[in-house]
């Protein structure tokens, strides 16, 4: 079964994304901060990572840079899911190595369309 890593410091967001993915037949693994996401990505080898930007300890941008610099995880597509949704945020997300940025609030269709495009 395909596996997705979801990283967000909000338990409600994790539950919402997990529900969308489970309903679509995907298995999900969760992390609550960037450092945990980097560790779980290396261990779990997900097909795609949904990553929040604003989190304590290590933000999503730093986590994305670490994922991109690691030979074991650099091929895993990263998609930011964040309330940071200005044009500059989209540009900066791509500069960090992300494939896309989905703004919060999002629809389940946005999540699933992005999943189809990058996994």
C-alpha angles and dihedrals in degrees: 000000000000114000130215126192114218119194122186133133090222114087089203092055092047091051093047095049092043090053092051092049096044091051088053092052099259127133114226135202119196138214129181101208141022097260091053090048092054091049095046093046090057093046101039102034095212123197091236140359125223104200132186116218106211108061137134123261098010121018124217094259092058091044090052092050090051092048091050093049094051114086090212095056107024093095093056110101114237121206118186117222106193149140085237096094108149122123090255090054091055091049093047091047090056090047089057090054102263120143094217147342122231114198123226126270092049135172125238087243091059090052094046095044090052090047091054092047097052110025 
